[in-house]
Amino acid sequence: MTSSTLRLVELGPDDGLFPAWCEVWAAGQRVDRPGEPPRPASHHVALGRQLVGKGGSQDGTHRAALVGDEVVGALRLIVPLKDNPTVAMLDLAVHPAQRRRGIGSTLLAEGVRLAREGGRVDLLVEVDEPGPGTAGRAFALRHGWTCDLLETRRDLLLPVEEERLAALEGEARRAGRGYEVVMWRDRTPDELLEDRALLERRISTEAPHGDLPLEEEHWDAERIREYEASSRARGRTVVSAGAVKDGRLVAFTDLQVPLADPRRAHQAGTLVLEEHRGRRLGALVKTAVLREVAATLPEVRRITTYNFEDNAPMVAVNEALGFQPAGRLSTWSLRI
Ligand SMILES: CC(C)(COP(=O)(O)OP(=O)(O)OC[C@H]1O[C@@H](n2cnc3c(N)ncnc32)[C@H](O)[C@@H]1OP(=O)(O)O)[C@@H](O)C(=O)NCCC(=O)NCCS
């Protein structure tokens, strides 16, 4: 393909071209992970509005690669505003029918240019790897990226066998005696908000992040509310459980369920404060969420989670629950 036939345009989530931009992602996901519903366009729109809107914790921009009037490639660049001032996150996709023609490389060059323009020097990308030999990995290696973090994806089919769940729950209750389990949905109770912000700050440094050039994220009550509003805008309900001791939240877990198609849920952050570890609080909050989901969202058939392989305690909890490996997620960085 000659560069004269390919052009890049800036677009926003409410532009006429945006549905075609979203379709590039969906077409790729249908080929790369067949049998799995791709992320709905509404998700990209809501994230896009958050990124281009003012006052949030991150900024962002979108580009479409066009051949004639057809959108063949998509780029989204996200820059954190409250922390990590060197970093930009790049999402890149090329329509499966248009791959190996240099479109990804052209978009990458544009992403590098935009990131530099914004004063960023570390570019990060995630590559979903359902199996070996993914295009994303070959592309990243070809462009000299470094793989800084490799996580295993695990899926859990619901419902969990009652015997298995009850055993883990019983063990966790015994080990976590003295801790109260609290549940909430979509909105962290006001009295736990500051503690929740502390837990998020800890996640950003204590959840294993390999060699990624990331520093502690700045989380406060306002950012928790922003995250909650963004989940609602993306059409997700978030089921959370926390462990409370002496009125303080010391552990929590979030499960995100897309309301338009609740069959597949995503296990998001889980953290136990360091001084409260070793009491099975991770299992306590996770089993509490599973009970809640079984009671209130029985449509959920599968939960997906990602674990750093060296995170033995988290992997152990997930395996005890019956999670099974389902590919990998790699995160790469490029110093620009
Ligand atoms: C990764 C992706 C963006 C590449 O887009 P693309 O337009 O095909 O990329 P390019 O044509 O610019 O490829 C540049 C080089 O990367 C390497 N490469 C790309 N895809 C490859 C594949 N499937 N197998 C082996 N090498 C590959 C090659 O060296 C290629 O050069 P060549 O075609 O001259 O041999 C595209 O496959 C995609 O959308 N994948 C799914 C989303 C994804 O993984 N995004 C993360 C990107 S880091």
The ligand as an SDF file (V2000), in Angstrom:
LIG
                    3D

 48 50  0  0  0  0  0  0  0  0999 V2000
   -0.7250   -5.8450   15.7610 C   0  0  0  0  0  0  0  0  0  0  0  0
   -1.4490   -5.1510   14.6110 C   0  0  0  0  0  0  0  0  0  0  0  0
   -1.8720   -3.7490   15.0670 C   0  0  0  0  0  0  0  0  0  0  0  0
   -0.4610   -5.0470   13.4360 C   0  0  0  0  0  0  0  0  0  0  0  0
   -1.0750   -4.3090   12.3730 O   0  0  0  0  0  0  0  0  0  0  0  0
   -0.5230   -4.4350   10.8750 P   0  0  0  0  0  0  0  0  0  0  0  0
   -1.1230   -3.3510   10.0810 O   0  0  0  0  0  0  0  0  0  0  0  0
   -0.7270   -5.8230   10.3850 O   0  0  0  0  0  0  0  0  0  0  0  0
    1.0310   -4.1900   11.1000 O   0  0  0  0  0  0  0  0  0  0  0  0
    2.1670   -3.9090    9.9990 P   0  0  0  0  0  0  0  0  0  0  0  0
    1.6810   -4.3380    8.6420 O   0  0  0  0  0  0  0  0  0  0  0  0
    2.5940   -2.4930   10.1320 O   0  0  0  0  0  0  0  0  0  0  0  0
    3.3020   -4.9140   10.4980 O   0  0  0  0  0  0  0  0  0  0  0  0
    4.6310   -4.4920   10.7070 C   0  0  0  0  0  0  0  0  0  0  0  0
    5.4950   -5.7030   10.9970 C   0  0  0  0  0  0  0  0  0  0  0  0
    5.0780   -6.3330   12.2210 O   0  0  0  0  0  0  0  0  0  0  0  0
    5.2920   -7.7590   12.0900 C   0  0  0  0  0  0  0  0  0  0  0  0
    3.9980   -8.4550   12.0970 N   0  0  0  0  0  0  0  0  0  0  0  0
    2.7750   -7.9000   12.1450 C   0  0  0  0  0  0  0  0  0  0  0  0
    1.8300   -8.8690   12.1650 N   0  0  0  0  0  0  0  0  0  0  0  0
    2.4710  -10.0460   12.1330 C   0  0  0  0  0  0  0  0  0  0  0  0
    2.0570  -11.4130   12.1270 C   0  0  0  0  0  0  0  0  0  0  0  0
    0.7500  -11.7430   12.1490 N   0  0  0  0  0  0  0  0  0  0  0  0
    3.0050  -12.3640   12.1070 N   0  0  0  0  0  0  0  0  0  0  0  0
    4.3110  -12.0480   12.0660 C   0  0  0  0  0  0  0  0  0  0  0  0
    4.7830  -10.7890   12.0520 N   0  0  0  0  0  0  0  0  0  0  0  0
    3.8730   -9.7880   12.0760 C   0  0  0  0  0  0  0  0  0  0  0  0
    5.9630   -7.9510   10.7360 C   0  0  0  0  0  0  0  0  0  0  0  0
    7.3570   -7.8440   10.9340 O   0  0  0  0  0  0  0  0  0  0  0  0
    5.4310   -6.7850    9.9530 C   0  0  0  0  0  0  0  0  0  0  0  0
    6.2410   -6.4410    8.8500 O   0  0  0  0  0  0  0  0  0  0  0  0
    6.1070   -7.2940    7.4740 P   0  0  0  0  0  0  0  0  0  0  0  0
    4.6460   -7.4130    7.1700 O   0  0  0  0  0  0  0  0  0  0  0  0
    6.8390   -6.4420    6.4760 O   0  0  0  0  0  0  0  0  0  0  0  0
    6.7390   -8.6100    7.7150 O   0  0  0  0  0  0  0  0  0  0  0  0
   -2.6790   -5.9770   14.1540 C   0  0  0  0  0  0  0  0  0  0  0  0
   -2.2920   -7.3100   13.8830 O   0  0  0  0  0  0  0  0  0  0  0  0
   -3.8000   -6.0060   15.1460 C   0  0  0  0  0  0  0  0  0  0  0  0
   -4.7000   -5.1740   15.0870 O   0  0  0  0  0  0  0  0  0  0  0  0
   -3.7680   -6.9760   16.1060 N   0  0  0  0  0  0  0  0  0  0  0  0
   -4.7540   -7.0610   17.1670 C   0  0  0  0  0  0  0  0  0  0  0  0
   -4.6360   -5.9120   18.1350 C   0  0  0  0  0  0  0  0  0  0  0  0
   -3.2850   -5.8730   18.8740 C   0  0  0  0  0  0  0  0  0  0  0  0
   -2.6770   -6.8760   19.1910 O   0  0  0  0  0  0  0  0  0  0  0  0
   -2.8420   -4.6560   19.1910 N   0  0  0  0  0  0  0  0  0  0  0  0
   -1.6110   -4.4380   19.9270 C   0  0  0  0  0  0  0  0  0  0  0  0
   -0.5410   -3.9050   19.0270 C   0  0  0  0  0  0  0  0  0  0  0  0
    1.0290   -3.8110   19.8300 S   0  0  0  0  0  0  0  0  0  0  0  0
  1  2  1  0
  2  3  1  0
  2  4  1  0
  2 36  1  0
  4  5  1  0
  5  6  1  0
  6  7  2  0
  6  8  1  0
  6  9  1  0
  9 10  1  0
 10 11  2  0
 10 12  1  0
 10 13  1  0
 13 14  1  0
 14 15  1  0
 15 16  1  0
 15 30  1  0
 16 17  1  0
 17 18  1  0
 17 28  1  0
 18 19  1  0
 18 27  1  0
 19 20  2  0
 20 21  1  0
 21 22  1  0
 21 27  2  0
 22 23  1  0
 22 24  2  0
 24 25  1  0
 25 26  2  0
 26 27  1  0
 28 29  1  0
 28 30  1  0
 30 31  1  0
 31 32  1  0
 32 33  2  0
 32 34  1  0
 32 35  1  0
 36 37  1  0
 36 38  1  0
 38 39  2  0
 38 40  1  0
 40 41  1  0
 41 42  1  0
 42 43  1  0
 43 44  2  0
 43 45  1  0
 45 46  1  0
 46 47  1  0
 47 48  1  0
M  END
$$$$
